[in-house]
Amino acid sequence: MTPGKVWNGEYEANGGYLIVKDTGDVVCYHLYDKRLFEDYLFYNTCLETPAPERYNFGELSSSGRFKLNLQIRFASGR
């Protein structure tokens, strides 16, 4: 393959990501439409801290260190 013109940063290939909601609705995001996909993830996911007892984090160790735990989840009810 050889370039025919300078790439402008936008993909021209077909491809995507399908989501089937609980309601049966199907949503398609073109993975190559990166900005739309990033917006979808930004507005439909949330940062969450799981139970510290379950994952053994948040306590100060004898060395003065502590573990942090953060999860990214799809937001419910949207």
C-alpha positions as CSV (number, residue, x, y, z in Angstrom):
1,M,0.0,0.0,0.0
2,T,1.2,3.5,-0.8
3,P,-0.5,6.7,0.3
4,G,-2.4,8.6,-2.4
5,K,-3.0,11.6,-0.2
6,V,-2.1,12.9,3.3
7,W,-4.3,11.3,5.9
8,N,-6.6,13.8,7.6
9,G,-7.2,11.7,10.7
10,E,-10.6,10.4,9.8
11,Y,-11.2,6.7,9.0
12,E,-13.0,5.7,5.9
13,A,-13.5,2.0,6.6
14,N,-16.8,0.4,7.7
15,G,-17.0,-1.1,11.2
16,G,-18.8,-0.5,14.4
17,Y,-20.1,-1.5,17.8
18,L,-23.7,-2.9,18.3
19,I,-25.5,-2.6,21.6
20,V,-28.8,-4.3,22.3
21,K,-30.6,-2.6,25.1
22,D,-32.9,-4.3,27.6
23,T,-35.8,-2.9,25.7
24,G,-34.7,-4.7,22.6
25,D,-33.6,-1.5,20.9
26,V,-30.4,-1.8,18.8
27,V,-27.9,1.0,18.8
28,C,-25.0,1.0,16.4
29,Y,-21.9,3.2,16.9
30,H,-19.3,3.3,14.2
31,L,-16.1,2.6,15.9
32,Y,-14.4,4.7,13.3
33,D,-16.5,7.7,14.3
34,K,-14.3,7.9,17.3
35,R,-15.7,11.2,18.7
36,L,-19.3,9.8,18.8
37,F,-18.1,6.6,20.4
38,E,-16.1,8.5,23.0
39,D,-19.1,10.6,23.8
40,Y,-21.3,7.5,24.2
41,L,-18.9,6.0,26.7
42,F,-18.5,9.3,28.5
43,Y,-22.2,9.8,29.0
44,N,-23.1,6.2,29.6
45,T,-20.4,5.0,32.0
46,C,-19.6,6.0,35.5
47,L,-16.6,5.7,37.9
48,E,-17.4,3.6,40.9
49,T,-15.6,2.4,44.1
50,P,-16.4,-1.2,45.0
51,A,-16.6,-2.4,48.6
52,P,-13.2,-2.0,50.3
53,E,-13.7,-5.1,52.4
54,R,-14.1,-7.3,49.3
55,Y,-11.1,-6.1,47.5
56,N,-8.8,-5.2,50.4
57,F,-8.0,-1.7,49.5
58,G,-8.0,1.7,51.2
59,E,-6.0,0.7,54.3
60,L,-2.6,2.1,55.1
61,S,0.0,-0.6,55.2
62,S,3.0,-0.7,57.5
63,S,5.2,0.6,54.7
64,G,3.0,3.7,54.4
65,R,1.4,2.7,51.1
66,F,-2.2,2.0,50.3
67,K,-4.1,0.5,47.4
68,L,-6.8,2.3,45.5
69,N,-9.5,0.6,43.4
70,L,-11.7,2.2,40.8
71,Q,-14.1,0.6,38.4
72,I,-15.7,1.9,35.2
73,R,-19.3,0.6,34.7
74,F,-22.1,1.3,32.4
75,A,-24.6,3.6,34.2
76,S,-27.9,2.0,35.0
77,G,-31.2,3.6,34.3
78,R,-30.2,5.6,31.3
